Amino acid sequence: IMSIQKQVPEFKVILIGDAGVGKTSITIRATQNTFDLDGTSATVGFSFQKLFKEVPNLGCANLFIWDTAGQEQFRSMTKMYYRGVAVALIVYDVTERASFEQVEDWLENVREVQQQRLTKEGDQDQ
């Protein structure tokens, strides 16, 4: 007898922001329920975690959390990780005003990639 498995929705979540603002700490807290008081090492490129979570008004879902590098040299590469994103969390450090001032740039990057995606999908509909 074959069991019928309910399809669990999957969502890509990306954490973006300047280097050192806490993206990795948030990811570890969400996925492992721990917090390292000594800090974490800098992410190079990206790291990826899966979280099975109860989502209000949806039920259970698999959240694929992408923790990206915030260093300037990785910023153009980071844009490729925006594809297929359901949620983009822009993280800044409340004690570092410069990281807050970069929020608009991070938001613009997400909007730019999402607009390209919407334009391409619109072209396919015609």
Secondary structure as GFF3:
##gff-version 3
##sequence-region A 1 126
A	DSSP	beta_strand	10	16	.	.	.	ID=ss1
A	DSSP	alpha_helix	23	32	.	.	.	ID=ss2
A	DSSP	beta_strand	46	55	.	.	.	ID=ss3
A	DSSP	beta_strand	59	68	.	.	.	ID=ss4
A	DSSP	three_ten_helix	72	74	.	.	.	ID=ss5
A	DSSP	alpha_helix	75	78	.	.	.	ID=ss6
A	DSSP	three_ten_helix	79	82	.	.	.	ID=ss7
A	DSSP	beta_strand	87	90	.	.	.	ID=ss8
A	DSSP	alpha_helix	97	101	.	.	.	ID=ss9
A	DSSP	alpha_helix	103	125	.	.	.	ID=ss10
###
